């Protein structure tokens, strides 16, 4: 995707040019969005948006999960595995994931930021990492983005009892349902010598948020599987031209025919 930015004294316009996609999206500073393009591309975009809206409606009206149904959770990281090791954060991250081992409800996967070859950078935002995780088969009901850093704090000198400025570890988590844009936040902090406690306390906060705040509103796993299968089948039929009544030989021909 090519991004061009035009700045004037009165207006900022951001134009997303998609090259061969046949359409252009324009966003003004005031938030107004205009999409223009050839009729074929615009028709496809409108159809795709209607499909996404229909999918969201089916998910929102689906039966909710039962209290003992599993919840798939993918832990995301701004850092690649190499970067985390270089910053000596790999043990803390591994310690957090270990707190979820054996949990009867939460089933954990992980996705670390990955830099594409011949690319300067990729999107390290929460939504960007979610999309990257999905593209690599790490889709989940809930996504958790963690980060570790230092934070200013006030402590007391043990010798003279006076207040002093100091730095503490701050371990943060952002937690979001795949079906709701609300972001829940959790944070634990303490000294470097309290890192084990920080990890355990943050894991408890994450578990409580997932099970008590997000879990009750999640659609049931069986309903999600059924809806996803329906839309995957529809997408495959559209892409290949498969129709109801096609025999196995015809389906195989359509699946593997060479595109002209």
GUDREN-612537 format. One line per field, with one value per residue: residue number from 1; residue in one letter; chain; z, x, y of N, C-alpha, C in turn. Coordinates in Angstrom, 2 decimals, always signed. Last residue first. Layout:
BEGIN
k NUM, ...
r a, ...
c A, ...
n.w Z, ...
n.u X, ...
n.v Y, ...
ca.w Z, ...
ca.u X, ...
ca.v Y, ...
c.w Z, ...
c.u X, ...
c.v Y, ...
***
This chain:
BEGIN
k 260, 259, 258, 257, 256, 255, 254, 253, 252, 251, 250, 249, 248, 247, 246, 245, 244, 243, 242, 241, 240, 239, 238, 237, 236, 235, 234, 233, 232, 231, 230, 229, 228, 227, 226, 225, 224, 223, 222, 221, 220, 219, 218, 217, 216, 215, 214, 213, 212, 211, 210, 209, 208, 207, 206, 205, 204, 203, 202, 201, 200, 199, 198, 197, 196, 195, 194, 193, 192, 191, 190, 189, 188, 187, 186, 185, 184, 183, 182, 181, 180, 179, 178, 177, 176, 175, 174, 173, 172, 171, 170, 169, 168, 167, 166, 165, 164, 163, 162, 161, 160, 159, 158, 157, 156, 155, 154, 153, 152, 151, 150, 149, 148, 147, 146, 145, 144, 143, 142, 141, 140, 139, 138, 137, 136, 135, 134, 133, 132, 131, 130, 129, 128, 127, 126, 125, 124, 123, 122, 121, 120, 119, 118, 117, 116, 115, 114, 113, 112, 111, 110, 109, 108, 107, 106, 105, 104, 103, 102, 101, 100, 99, 98, 97, 96, 95, 94, 93, 92, 91, 90, 89, 88, 87, 86, 85, 84, 83, 82, 81, 80, 79, 78, 77, 76, 75, 74, 73, 72, 71, 70, 69, 68, 67, 66, 65, 64, 63, 62, 61, 60, 59, 58, 57, 56, 55, 54, 53, 52, 51, 50, 49, 48, 47, 46, 45, 44, 43, 42, 41, 40, 39, 38, 37, 36, 35, 34, 33, 32, 31, 30, 29, 28, 27, 26, 25, 24, 23, 22, 21, 20, 19, 18, 17, 16, 15, 14, 13, 12, 11, 10, 9, 8, 7, 6, 5, 4, 3, 2, 1
r x, x, x, x, x, x, x, x, x, x, x, x, x, x, x, x, x, x, x, x, x, x, x, x, x, x, x, x, x, x, x, x, x, x, x, x, x, x, x, x, x, x, x, x, x, x, x, x, x, x, x, x, x, x, x, x, x, x, x, x, x, x, x, x, x, x, x, x, x, x, x, x, x, x, x, x, x, x, x, x, x, x, x, x, x, x, x, x, x, x, x, x, x, x, x, x, x, x, x, x, x, x, x, x, x, x, x, x, x, x, x, x, x, x, x, x, x, x, x, x, x, x, x, x, x, x, x, x, x, x, x, x, x, x, x, x, x, x, x, x, x, x, x, x, x, x, x, x, x, x, x, x, x, x, x, x, x, x, x, x, x, x, x, x, x, x, x, x, x, x, x, x, x, x, x, x, x, x, x, x, x, x, x, x, x, x, x, x, x, x, x, x, x, x, x, x, x, x, x, x, x, x, x, x, x, x, x, x, x, x, x, x, x, x, x, x, x, x, x, x, x, x, x, x, x, x, x, x, x, x, x, x, x, x, x, x, x, x, x, x, x, x, x, x, x, x, x, x, x, x, x, x, x, x, x, x, x, x, x, x
c A, A, A, A, A, A, A, A, A, A, A, A, A, A, A, A, A, A, A, A, A, A, A, A, A, A, A, A, A, A, A, A, A, A, A, A, A, A, A, A, A, A, A, A, A, A, A, A, A, A, A, A, A, A, A, A, A, A, A, A, A, A, A, A, A, A, A, A, A, A, A, A, A, A, A, A, A, A, A, A, A, A, A, A, A, A, A, A, A, A, A, A, A, A, A, A, A, A, A, A, A, A, A, A, A, A, A, A, A, A, A, A, A, A, A, A, A, A, A, A, A, A, A, A, A, A, A, A, A, A, A, A, A, A, A, A, A, A, A, A, A, A, A, A, A, A, A, A, A, A, A, A, A, A, A, A, A, A, A, A, A, A, A, A, A, A, A, A, A, A, A, A, A, A, A, A, A, A, A, A, A, A, A, A, A, A, A, A, A, A, A, A, A, A, A, A, A, A, A, A, A, A, A, A, A, A, A, A, A, A, A, A, A, A, A, A, A, A, A, A, A, A, A, A, A, A, A, A, A, A, A, A, A, A, A, A, A, A, A, A, A, A, A, A, A, A, A, A, A, A, A, A, A, A, A, A, A, A, A, A
n.w -15.85, -13.50, -13.80, -11.31, -8.86, -8.38, -10.67, -10.49, -8.10, -8.91, -10.86, -9.27, -7.50, -8.97, -7.95, -6.29, -6.01, -7.41, -7.59, -8.16, -6.56, -4.99, -4.11, -2.62, -0.60, +0.70, +1.63, +3.37, +5.25, +6.28, +7.50, +9.32, +11.07, +12.15, +13.46, +15.28, +16.84, +18.02, +19.53, +21.37, +21.80, +22.17, +25.28, +27.63, +29.69, +29.14, +30.08, +32.92, +33.84, +32.23, +31.67, +34.23, +35.55, +34.02, +34.52, +37.28, +37.36, +36.00, +37.80, +39.92, +38.69, +38.05, +40.58, +41.80, +40.24, +40.73, +42.88, +42.28, +40.93, +42.45, +40.68, +39.34, +36.92, +35.21, +32.53, +30.63, +27.80, +25.15, +22.97, +20.63, +20.23, +19.44, +20.58, +23.44, +24.90, +27.07, +27.88, +30.64, +32.02, +34.60, +35.61, +38.11, +39.14, +40.40, +42.55, +44.84, +48.36, +51.66, +54.45, +56.17, +56.25, +55.27, +53.30, +51.72, +49.98, +46.69, +43.89, +40.38, +36.87, +35.37, +32.63, +31.21, +29.06, +27.79, +25.93, +24.82, +24.06, +22.77, +22.44, +20.64, +17.78, +15.33, +14.21, +11.52, +10.52, +10.41, +13.15, +13.65, +12.11, +13.47, +15.95, +15.26, +14.65, +17.08, +18.54, +16.37, +14.68, +11.31, +10.39, +8.51, +6.18, +4.44, +3.65, +5.54, +8.32, +11.70, +14.06, +17.44, +18.46, +19.86, +21.35, +23.10, +25.67, +26.97, +29.93, +31.47, +33.10, +32.88, +32.20, +32.17, +32.93, +33.82, +31.53, +30.67, +32.57, +31.95, +29.45, +30.25, +31.83, +29.93, +28.04, +28.46, +27.51, +25.11, +23.57, +23.81, +22.37, +19.81, +19.21, +19.17, +18.85, +20.67, +21.30, +21.38, +22.55, +23.15, +22.56, +23.75, +23.75, +26.28, +26.69, +28.90, +31.37, +30.98, +27.45, +25.24, +23.70, +20.31, +18.18, +17.62, +16.96, +14.68, +12.92, +12.74, +11.56, +9.06, +8.03, +7.81, +5.91, +3.72, +3.32, +2.53, +0.12, -1.40, -1.56, -2.99, -5.39, -6.30, -6.61, -8.70, -10.74, -11.00, -9.59, -6.87, -3.53, -0.39, +2.33, +5.61, +8.05, +9.98, +9.65, +7.95, +5.72, +3.75, +0.97, -0.95, -4.16, -6.25, -7.58, -6.97, -7.87, -5.58, -3.46, -1.48, +0.78, +1.80, +3.99, +4.38, +6.22, +5.65, +5.62, +4.48, +3.66, +2.75, +1.91, +1.74, +0.62, +0.68, -0.86, +0.00
n.u -6.36, -5.52, -6.20, -8.04, -8.59, -11.31, -12.51, -11.83, -13.13, -15.80, -15.98, -15.65, -17.85, -20.45, -22.54, -24.63, -23.85, -20.61, -17.60, -16.10, -14.03, -14.90, -17.41, -16.73, -15.19, -17.12, -18.82, -17.05, -16.60, -19.16, -19.57, -17.49, -18.26, -20.59, -19.52, -17.73, -19.52, -20.99, -19.02, -18.25, -20.61, -19.37, -18.84, -19.68, -18.27, -15.45, -14.91, -15.08, -14.22, -12.11, -10.48, -10.03, -8.81, -6.45, -5.22, -4.76, -3.01, -0.83, -0.03, +0.88, +3.04, +4.71, +5.24, +6.61, +8.94, +10.00, +11.08, +13.45, +12.78, +9.65, +6.52, +3.18, +0.74, -2.30, -4.65, -7.56, -9.54, -11.11, -13.74, -14.63, -15.39, -14.51, -12.16, -11.47, -8.38, -6.15, -2.91, -0.76, +2.51, +4.63, +7.16, +9.61, +10.60, +12.85, +12.48, +13.01, +12.31, +11.75, +13.70, +14.82, +17.49, +17.62, +15.77, +13.83, +10.95, +9.79, +7.85, +8.55, +8.36, +8.97, +9.93, +8.17, +6.59, +3.46, +1.10, -2.07, -4.25, -7.44, -9.83, -10.28, -8.00, -5.59, -3.17, -2.48, -1.38, -3.29, -3.63, -1.29, -1.78, -4.00, -2.78, -0.95, -2.75, -4.02, -1.72, +1.12, +3.19, +3.45, +6.91, +9.79, +11.26, +11.75, +13.08, +10.90, +9.11, +9.35, +6.94, +5.99, +4.68, +2.02, +0.71, -2.10, -3.92, -7.01, -8.76, -9.83, -8.00, -4.54, -2.11, -0.48, -0.35, +2.16, +3.69, +3.49, +5.21, +7.67, +8.17, +8.61, +10.91, +12.71, +13.00, +14.29, +16.76, +16.99, +17.49, +15.04, +13.43, +14.52, +13.88, +11.10, +10.04, +7.58, +4.98, +3.10, +0.16, -1.49, -4.70, -6.99, -10.09, -11.76, -14.13, -16.95, -18.06, -20.16, -20.91, -21.33, -24.48, -25.69, -25.54, -25.67, -23.06, -22.66, -24.43, -23.30, -20.82, -21.74, -22.87, -20.58, -19.12, -20.90, -20.80, -18.14, -18.18, -19.86, -18.29, -16.10, -17.33, -18.11, -15.60, -14.54, -16.41, -16.22, -13.27, -13.55, -13.47, -14.59, -14.06, -14.76, -14.07, -12.41, -11.22, -9.15, -10.30, -9.32, -10.03, -9.10, -9.61, -9.30, -7.88, -5.73, -3.25, -2.96, -4.21, -3.64, -5.08, -4.47, -5.43, -5.31, -5.95, -6.33, -5.20, -2.71, -2.06, -0.51, -0.90, +0.68, +0.19, +1.16, +0.56, +0.84
n.v -17.69, -20.16, -23.55, -25.37, -26.45, -26.12, -27.08, -29.79, -30.50, -30.18, -32.18, -34.47, -34.36, -32.24, -29.57, -28.86, -25.44, -24.60, -22.76, -20.55, -19.72, -17.59, -18.42, -20.67, -19.52, -17.99, -19.99, -21.31, -19.31, -18.99, -21.51, -21.61, -19.56, -20.70, -22.96, -21.79, -20.29, -22.34, -23.61, -21.60, -18.89, -15.52, -13.78, -12.72, -13.99, -13.14, -10.54, -10.68, -13.24, -14.21, -11.94, -10.86, -13.00, -13.25, -10.76, -10.93, -13.11, -12.04, -10.08, -11.69, -13.02, -10.80, -9.75, -11.86, -11.78, -9.20, -7.90, -6.80, -4.54, -3.47, -2.95, -3.34, -4.17, -3.65, -3.83, -2.96, -3.71, -2.24, -3.02, -4.15, -7.57, -9.99, -10.64, -8.58, -7.68, -6.12, -5.25, -4.98, -4.27, -3.75, -1.79, -1.37, +1.96, +4.38, +7.30, +9.93, +9.69, +10.83, +9.59, +7.74, +7.16, +4.45, +3.99, +6.42, +5.54, +6.60, +7.12, +6.54, +5.99, +2.84, +0.73, -2.14, -4.40, -5.52, -7.54, -8.12, -10.65, -11.46, -14.07, -16.04, -16.04, -17.12, -17.87, -18.11, -15.85, -13.95, -13.42, -11.96, -9.67, -8.65, -8.12, -6.15, -4.07, -3.61, -2.70, -1.97, -2.40, -3.04, -3.26, -2.01, -2.46, -5.47, -7.73, -9.81, -8.46, -9.24, -10.02, -10.28, -13.42, -15.01, -17.98, -19.38, -21.11, -21.33, -21.29, -23.48, -24.79, -24.33, -25.42, -22.32, -19.75, -19.22, -19.21, -16.60, -15.39, -16.56, -15.52, -12.87, -13.22, -14.19, -12.11, -9.80, -8.86, -7.70, -9.94, -11.25, -9.49, -9.65, -12.34, -12.29, -8.86, -6.98, -6.75, -9.77, -11.48, -14.45, -15.52, -17.87, -19.39, -20.91, -23.62, -23.63, -23.27, -21.49, -21.24, -18.42, -17.56, -17.92, -14.95, -12.32, -11.67, -13.26, -12.04, -9.47, -10.01, -10.96, -8.65, -7.06, -8.51, -8.26, -5.52, -5.31, -6.71, -5.06, -2.77, -3.78, -4.50, -1.97, -0.79, -2.30, -1.67, +1.16, +2.68, +5.12, +6.45, +7.36, +9.44, +10.39, +12.84, +13.85, +16.25, +15.69, +13.05, +10.41, +8.44, +5.71, +4.43, +1.50, -0.49, -2.07, -1.38, +1.10, +2.28, +4.99, +6.97, +10.19, +12.61, +16.02, +18.82, +22.28, +24.79, +24.75, +21.28, +18.28, +14.95, +11.85, +8.55, +5.25, +2.18, -1.19
ca.w -17.09, -13.75, -13.95, -12.69, -9.32, -7.34, -10.35, -11.65, -8.18, -7.82, -11.25, -10.37, -6.98, -8.48, -8.63, -7.28, -5.45, -7.24, -7.19, -9.03, -7.50, -5.59, -4.92, -3.78, -1.52, +0.10, +0.70, +2.24, +4.48, +5.51, +6.53, +8.23, +10.30, +11.38, +12.45, +14.29, +16.05, +17.16, +18.47, +20.38, +22.10, +21.56, +24.09, +26.41, +29.62, +28.91, +28.65, +32.19, +34.47, +32.67, +30.61, +33.17, +36.05, +34.11, +33.15, +36.74, +38.04, +35.42, +36.51, +40.14, +39.23, +37.01, +39.56, +42.32, +40.29, +39.40, +43.03, +43.13, +40.15, +42.21, +41.87, +39.39, +38.21, +35.43, +33.83, +30.97, +29.25, +25.61, +24.29, +20.54, +20.87, +18.99, +19.12, +22.79, +24.04, +26.83, +27.24, +29.71, +31.58, +33.64, +35.35, +36.95, +39.41, +39.25, +42.15, +43.53, +47.25, +50.38, +53.56, +56.13, +56.89, +56.30, +54.49, +52.03, +51.21, +47.75, +45.08, +41.63, +38.01, +35.71, +33.91, +31.18, +30.33, +27.64, +27.15, +24.44, +25.18, +22.51, +23.20, +21.17, +19.14, +15.68, +15.66, +12.15, +10.79, +9.13, +12.40, +14.31, +11.78, +12.07, +15.86, +15.71, +13.64, +15.96, +19.01, +17.19, +16.01, +12.30, +10.25, +9.73, +7.27, +4.92, +2.76, +4.78, +7.00, +10.65, +13.08, +16.28, +18.61, +18.59, +21.41, +21.98, +25.23, +26.12, +29.02, +30.58, +32.45, +33.16, +32.98, +31.87, +32.32, +34.80, +32.35, +29.93, +32.51, +33.27, +29.56, +29.34, +32.44, +31.08, +27.64, +28.91, +28.72, +26.21, +23.64, +24.40, +23.79, +20.53, +19.26, +20.14, +18.29, +20.38, +20.42, +21.88, +21.54, +23.75, +21.94, +24.02, +23.08, +25.67, +26.60, +27.54, +31.27, +31.90, +28.80, +25.72, +24.44, +21.75, +18.45, +17.98, +18.10, +15.89, +13.29, +13.26, +12.92, +9.96, +8.26, +8.69, +7.26, +4.26, +3.69, +3.75, +1.24, -1.11, -0.92, -1.65, -4.57, -6.05, -5.62, -7.40, -10.34, -10.55, -10.71, -7.69, -4.94, -1.16, +0.99, +4.74, +6.93, +10.15, +10.41, +9.35, +6.05, +5.10, +1.42, +0.27, -3.32, -5.44, -8.30, -6.37, -8.80, -6.80, -3.42, -2.87, +0.67, +0.71, +3.88, +3.69, +6.11, +5.59, +6.21, +5.67, +3.30, +3.84, +1.39, +2.64, +0.29, +1.43, -0.92, +0.00
ca.u -5.88, -6.10, -5.20, -7.89, -7.21, -10.35, -12.65, -11.41, -11.66, -15.27, -16.16, -14.72, -16.48, -19.91, -21.31, -24.89, -24.59, -22.05, -18.27, -17.24, -13.78, -13.57, -17.30, -17.61, -14.58, -15.98, -19.34, -17.62, -15.47, -18.57, -20.54, -17.54, -17.02, -20.67, -20.55, -17.24, -18.47, -21.67, -19.71, -17.30, -20.19, -20.26, -18.30, -20.26, -19.73, -15.99, -15.04, -15.54, -15.36, -13.19, -10.96, -10.63, -10.08, -7.41, -5.60, -5.60, -4.31, -1.54, -0.57, -0.26, +1.91, +4.22, +4.60, +5.30, +8.13, +9.49, +9.70, +13.50, +13.34, +11.08, +7.32, +4.51, +1.36, -0.91, -4.18, -6.14, -9.39, -9.80, -13.37, -13.46, -15.74, -15.84, -12.16, -12.23, -9.51, -6.91, -4.14, -1.47, +1.16, +4.24, +5.72, +9.14, +10.07, +12.25, +13.07, +12.51, +13.25, +11.19, +13.25, +13.36, +17.04, +18.53, +15.75, +15.19, +11.49, +10.05, +8.43, +7.82, +8.79, +8.02, +10.20, +9.01, +7.31, +4.67, +1.84, -0.81, -3.60, -6.04, -9.32, -11.45, -8.42, -6.85, -3.24, -3.22, -0.48, -2.76, -4.68, -1.50, -0.63, -4.13, -3.91, -0.46, -1.82, -4.81, -2.53, -0.03, +3.30, +2.61, +5.51, +9.02, +11.84, +10.80, +13.12, +12.13, +9.14, +9.70, +7.90, +6.18, +5.66, +2.51, +1.51, -1.16, -3.01, -6.08, -7.95, -10.65, -9.05, -5.82, -3.02, -0.41, -1.61, +1.08, +3.69, +2.78, +3.80, +7.08, +7.93, +7.50, +9.69, +12.35, +12.39, +12.90, +16.69, +16.63, +18.51, +16.25, +13.14, +14.57, +15.28, +11.78, +10.32, +8.96, +5.53, +4.26, +0.91, -0.66, -3.39, -6.33, -8.79, -11.55, -12.77, -16.43, -16.93, -19.09, -21.19, -20.59, -23.26, -25.73, -25.28, -26.94, -23.67, -21.87, -24.63, -24.66, -20.88, -20.97, -23.72, -21.68, -18.57, -20.58, -22.09, -18.58, -17.35, -20.28, -19.60, -15.91, -16.72, -19.13, -16.54, -13.89, -16.18, -17.47, -14.05, -12.87, -13.78, -13.97, -14.61, -14.11, -14.92, -12.89, -12.47, -8.84, -9.97, -9.77, -9.57, -9.79, -8.82, -10.05, -8.90, -7.03, -4.11, -2.36, -4.01, -3.69, -4.56, -4.98, -4.62, -5.98, -5.03, -6.88, -6.53, -2.89, -2.27, -0.79, -0.92, +0.10, +0.64, +0.47, +1.31, +0.00
ca.v -17.07, -18.85, -22.49, -24.86, -26.48, -25.77, -25.65, -29.00, -30.55, -29.36, -30.77, -34.20, -34.26, -33.50, -29.98, -29.90, -26.57, -24.42, -24.00, -20.82, -20.82, -17.52, -17.21, -20.80, -20.47, -17.33, -18.98, -22.03, -19.84, -17.89, -20.99, -22.58, -19.43, -19.45, -23.12, -22.75, -19.61, -21.37, -24.37, -22.12, -20.26, -16.52, -14.44, -12.14, -14.15, -14.48, -10.80, -9.50, -12.55, -15.10, -12.83, -10.05, -12.48, -14.36, -11.14, -9.85, -13.19, -13.19, -9.68, -10.79, -13.78, -11.71, -8.92, -11.46, -13.01, -9.55, -8.39, -7.98, -5.64, -3.39, -3.23, -2.74, -4.47, -3.26, -4.28, -2.79, -3.75, -2.70, -2.51, -3.27, -6.30, -9.61, -10.60, -9.65, -7.34, -7.35, -4.79, -5.86, -3.89, -4.79, -1.73, -2.11, +0.62, +3.72, +6.03, +9.50, +9.81, +10.41, +10.65, +7.84, +8.40, +4.96, +3.13, +6.00, +6.12, +5.64, +7.76, +6.32, +6.81, +3.90, +1.39, -0.95, -4.22, -4.71, -7.19, -7.48, -9.97, -11.13, -12.93, -15.33, -16.38, -16.46, -17.68, -19.19, -16.98, -14.41, -14.12, -13.25, -10.52, -9.05, -9.06, -7.45, -4.58, -4.14, -3.83, -1.60, -3.00, -2.40, -3.62, -2.26, -1.69, -4.47, -6.57, -9.64, -9.08, -8.29, -10.53, -9.43, -12.35, -14.47, -16.76, -19.40, -20.04, -22.08, -20.47, -22.65, -25.59, -23.67, -26.25, -23.75, -20.17, -19.11, -20.42, -17.64, -15.03, -16.78, -16.96, -13.18, -12.67, -15.03, -13.37, -9.83, -9.70, -6.80, -8.90, -11.84, -9.73, -8.38, -11.90, -13.14, -10.17, -7.34, -5.72, -9.02, -10.75, -13.41, -15.35, -16.58, -19.33, -19.59, -23.07, -23.67, -24.20, -21.12, -21.72, -19.57, -17.23, -18.28, -16.37, -12.96, -10.98, -13.51, -13.44, -9.63, -9.43, -11.83, -9.83, -6.64, -8.31, -9.59, -6.13, -4.64, -7.19, -6.44, -2.69, -3.24, -5.53, -2.99, -0.25, -2.30, -3.06, +0.54, +2.16, +4.12, +6.57, +6.29, +9.34, +9.42, +12.42, +12.49, +16.23, +15.94, +14.43, +10.75, +9.75, +6.12, +5.33, +2.45, +0.25, -2.41, -2.11, +0.61, +0.83, +4.56, +5.62, +9.38, +11.40, +14.93, +17.68, +20.93, +24.64, +25.58, +22.68, +19.21, +16.30, +12.84, +9.89, +6.30, +3.44, +0.00
c.w -16.81, -15.03, -14.27, -12.70, -10.76, -7.89, -9.31, -11.34, -9.35, -7.88, -10.19, -10.78, -8.07, -8.08, -8.07, -8.07, -6.57, -6.60, -6.92, -8.73, -8.48, -6.68, -5.67, -4.70, -2.79, -0.93, -0.03, +1.19, +3.23, +4.72, +5.65, +7.12, +9.10, +10.50, +11.55, +13.12, +14.95, +16.26, +17.50, +19.23, +21.01, +21.84, +23.49, +25.14, +28.33, +28.78, +28.38, +30.72, +33.68, +33.15, +31.05, +32.09, +34.98, +34.55, +33.17, +35.34, +37.49, +36.06, +35.86, +38.81, +39.40, +37.49, +38.49, +41.29, +40.77, +39.40, +41.72, +43.36, +40.95, +41.40, +41.51, +40.71, +38.20, +36.83, +33.98, +32.37, +29.56, +27.14, +24.72, +21.89, +20.91, +19.58, +18.58, +21.28, +23.44, +26.03, +26.77, +29.18, +30.64, +33.29, +34.25, +36.82, +38.09, +39.67, +40.91, +43.13, +45.96, +49.26, +52.26, +55.20, +56.84, +57.03, +55.62, +53.34, +51.48, +48.98, +46.15, +42.77, +39.23, +36.91, +34.11, +32.57, +30.20, +29.02, +26.82, +25.72, +24.69, +23.68, +22.86, +21.85, +19.48, +17.05, +16.06, +13.66, +11.59, +9.29, +11.10, +13.56, +12.40, +11.65, +14.43, +15.66, +13.99, +14.86, +17.84, +17.59, +16.93, +13.64, +11.39, +9.38, +8.57, +6.12, +3.15, +3.84, +6.35, +9.33, +11.99, +15.36, +17.30, +18.90, +20.01, +22.09, +23.98, +25.37, +28.29, +29.52, +31.42, +32.40, +33.32, +32.79, +31.96, +34.25, +33.38, +30.74, +31.80, +33.30, +30.90, +29.43, +31.58, +31.75, +28.83, +28.65, +29.32, +27.53, +24.79, +24.56, +24.49, +22.03, +20.06, +20.31, +19.37, +19.70, +19.90, +20.83, +22.18, +22.65, +22.61, +23.33, +23.24, +25.06, +25.94, +27.49, +29.86, +31.80, +29.68, +27.13, +24.97, +22.43, +19.94, +18.28, +18.55, +17.11, +14.56, +13.70, +13.53, +11.39, +9.22, +9.03, +8.25, +5.67, +4.29, +4.24, +2.55, +0.08, -0.52, -0.88, -3.14, -5.15, -5.28, -6.30, -8.95, -10.07, -10.17, -8.82, -5.72, -2.61, +0.24, +3.40, +6.01, +9.04, +10.58, +10.22, +7.54, +5.41, +2.79, +0.76, -2.14, -4.60, -7.48, -6.99, -8.24, -7.70, -4.71, -2.91, -0.79, +0.71, +2.83, +3.56, +5.49, +5.50, +6.32, +6.36, +4.59, +3.27, +2.52, +2.01, +1.21, +1.03, -0.19, +0.00
c.u -5.46, -5.50, -5.89, -6.90, -7.01, -8.95, -11.63, -11.45, -11.14, -13.74, -15.57, -14.78, -15.48, -18.44, -20.83, -23.67, -24.86, -22.67, -19.74, -17.93, -14.90, -13.37, -15.97, -17.48, -15.41, -15.30, -18.20, -18.13, -15.97, -17.34, -19.90, -18.46, -17.01, -19.44, -20.64, -18.24, -17.97, -20.66, -20.41, -17.98, -19.24, -19.73, -19.33, -19.71, -20.36, -17.49, -15.78, -15.81, -15.92, -14.43, -12.18, -11.23, -10.80, -8.78, -6.65, -6.11, -5.27, -2.91, -1.33, -0.88, +0.68, +2.99, +3.96, +4.53, +6.72, +8.63, +9.13, +12.11, +13.37, +11.55, +8.80, +5.20, +2.76, -0.48, -2.72, -5.84, -7.89, -9.75, -12.03, -13.03, -14.48, -16.31, -13.48, -12.12, -10.15, -8.16, -4.87, -2.70, +0.58, +2.77, +5.39, +7.62, +9.70, +11.75, +12.37, +13.23, +12.58, +12.20, +12.70, +12.82, +15.53, +17.98, +16.62, +15.21, +12.89, +10.62, +8.59, +8.53, +7.92, +8.53, +9.21, +9.23, +8.22, +5.28, +3.06, -0.10, -2.25, -5.48, -7.84, -11.02, -9.73, -7.31, -4.50, -3.32, -1.16, -1.82, -4.14, -2.55, -0.80, -2.99, -4.05, -1.55, -1.30, -3.91, -3.29, -0.80, +2.16, +2.71, +4.76, +7.61, +11.10, +11.40, +12.11, +11.99, +10.51, +9.79, +8.11, +7.23, +5.76, +3.45, +1.91, -0.37, -2.22, -5.20, -6.91, -9.81, -9.88, -6.92, -4.34, -1.35, -1.60, -0.26, +2.56, +2.67, +2.99, +5.61, +7.28, +7.15, +8.47, +11.07, +11.95, +12.24, +15.29, +16.45, +18.26, +17.35, +14.35, +14.35, +15.42, +13.24, +11.02, +9.05, +6.91, +4.71, +2.08, +0.22, -2.67, -4.97, -8.21, -10.15, -12.76, -15.03, -16.38, -17.86, -19.96, -21.05, -22.60, -24.41, -25.42, -26.77, -24.98, -22.55, -23.86, -24.92, -22.26, -21.04, -23.04, -22.59, -19.66, -20.03, -21.86, -19.91, -17.80, -19.50, -20.08, -17.23, -16.53, -18.59, -17.63, -14.82, -15.56, -17.26, -15.21, -13.75, -13.03, -14.42, -13.85, -14.82, -14.14, -13.77, -13.06, -10.09, -9.69, -9.35, -10.16, -9.18, -9.67, -9.11, -9.71, -8.17, -5.49, -3.37, -3.46, -3.34, -4.70, -4.29, -5.25, -5.02, -5.82, -5.77, -7.01, -4.21, -2.50, -0.97, -1.31, +0.22, -0.05, +1.06, +0.52, +0.88
c.v -15.63, -18.26, -21.19, -23.71, -25.97, -25.61, -25.22, -27.51, -29.73, -29.33, -29.85, -32.73, -33.89, -33.32, -31.31, -30.33, -27.60, -25.65, -23.72, -22.13, -21.08, -18.56, -17.17, -19.59, -20.61, -18.23, -18.29, -21.05, -20.55, -18.33, -19.92, -22.09, -20.39, -19.28, -21.89, -22.90, -20.52, -20.65, -23.43, -22.85, -20.77, -17.92, -15.40, -12.79, -13.63, -14.58, -12.11, -9.79, -11.38, -14.35, -13.63, -10.93, -11.66, -13.85, -12.24, -10.22, -12.14, -13.37, -10.83, -10.34, -12.91, -12.48, -9.80, -10.64, -12.68, -10.81, -8.91, -8.60, -6.93, -4.60, -3.13, -3.06, -3.86, -3.66, -3.89, -3.30, -3.66, -2.58, -3.11, -2.68, -5.43, -8.28, -10.07, -9.51, -8.58, -7.00, -6.05, -5.15, -4.93, -4.55, -2.73, -1.97, -0.04, +2.34, +5.48, +8.22, +9.34, +10.64, +10.06, +8.91, +8.62, +6.18, +3.68, +5.22, +5.53, +6.33, +6.69, +7.05, +6.53, +4.67, +2.53, -0.40, -3.01, -4.49, -6.33, -7.03, -9.43, -10.33, -12.73, -14.03, -15.68, -16.93, -16.91, -19.08, -18.09, -15.60, -14.71, -14.07, -11.92, -9.98, -9.57, -8.52, -5.96, -4.70, -4.45, -2.85, -2.59, -3.12, -2.97, -2.73, -1.98, -3.76, -5.51, -8.45, -8.88, -9.01, -9.50, -10.03, -11.57, -13.30, -16.33, -18.10, -20.38, -21.09, -21.33, -21.95, -24.80, -24.41, -25.58, -24.54, -21.66, -19.60, -20.41, -18.93, -16.12, -16.45, -17.30, -14.66, -13.01, -14.53, -14.22, -11.19, -9.71, -7.55, -7.94, -10.80, -10.34, -8.58, -10.61, -12.72, -10.99, -8.70, -6.13, -8.00, -10.01, -12.80, -14.17, -16.55, -17.92, -19.58, -21.69, -23.06, -24.34, -22.02, -21.48, -19.96, -18.51, -17.96, -16.67, -14.46, -11.65, -12.89, -13.80, -11.07, -9.62, -11.32, -10.79, -7.82, -7.92, -9.48, -7.51, -5.21, -6.59, -6.99, -4.09, -3.19, -5.05, -4.09, -1.25, -1.81, -3.15, -0.90, +1.33, +3.65, +5.50, +6.42, +8.26, +9.36, +11.49, +11.98, +14.85, +15.87, +14.55, +12.18, +10.05, +7.43, +5.77, +3.28, +1.21, -1.64, -2.42, -0.06, +0.27, +3.08, +5.20, +8.02, +10.50, +13.77, +16.54, +19.90, +23.20, +25.29, +23.45, +20.61, +17.24, +14.22, +10.88, +7.65, +4.50, +1.25
***
